[in-house]
């Protein structure tokens, strides 16, 4: 029998403690998995964070530019 409350490990790695259900760490891990799933669905699954933020910034600039252009034409 292994230690209670610890995850099994692969060779050469340390054991990690499993957070209890309903704790803040468990909620944070769930949010992280959900965000990764959304990014994977959008095609940004394994990209670095700076690429995702840059794409978000470019998209925001395009949307804001479009709104300003429409207001200027009206």
C-alpha positions in Angstrom: 0.0 0.0 0.0 1.2 3.5 -0.9 1.0 6.7 1.1 -2.5 7.9 1.5 -3.3 11.2 -0.3 -0.4 11.1 -2.6 -0.2 10.4 -6.3 1.9 7.6 -7.8 5.0 8.8 -9.6 7.0 7.9 -12.6 10.7 6.9 -12.1 12.9 9.8 -10.9 10.1 12.2 -9.9 9.0 13.2 -6.4 5.5 12.4 -5.1 3.0 15.2 -5.2 0.3 15.8 -2.7 -3.3 15.7 -4.0 -5.5 18.6 -3.0 -8.7 17.7 -1.1 -11.9 18.0 -3.0 -13.6 21.4 -2.7 -10.5 23.3 -1.7 -9.2 26.4 -3.4 -6.4 24.4 -5.1 -8.8 22.0 -6.6 -11.0 24.8 -8.0 -7.9 26.5 -9.4 -6.8 23.3 -11.1 -10.2 22.8 -12.5 -10.3 26.3 -13.9 -6.8 25.8 -15.5 -8.0 22.6 -17.1 -11.1 24.3 -18.5 -9.1 27.2 -19.9 -6.7 24.7 -21.5 -9.6 22.9 -23.1 -11.0 26.1 -24.5 -7.6 27.1 -25.9 -7.2 23.7 -27.4 -10.6 24.0 -29.1 -9.7 27.4 -30.5 -6.4 26.0 -31.9 -4.1 27.5 -29.3 -3.7 24.2 -27.3 0.1 24.0 -26.9 1.1 27.6 -27.8 3.0 29.8 -25.3 1.0 32.3 -23.2 2.6 35.3 -25.0 1.2 34.1 -28.4 -2.3 33.8 -27.0 -2.1 37.3 -25.4 -0.7 38.8 -28.6 -3.5 37.2 -30.6 -6.0 38.6 -28.1 -4.5 42.1 -28.3 -4.5 42.1 -32.1 -8.1 40.9 -32.2 -9.1 43.6 -29.7 -7.4 46.3 -31.7 -9.2 45.2 -34.9 -12.6 45.2 -33.2 -12.0 48.6 -31.6 -10.8 50.0 -34.9 -13.9 48.7 -36.6 -16.2 50.3 -34.0 -14.3 53.6 -34.3 -14.6 53.5 -38.1 -18.3 52.8 -38.0 -18.9 55.7 -35.5 -16.8 58.0 -37.7 -18.8 57.1 -40.8 -22.2 57.6 -39.1 
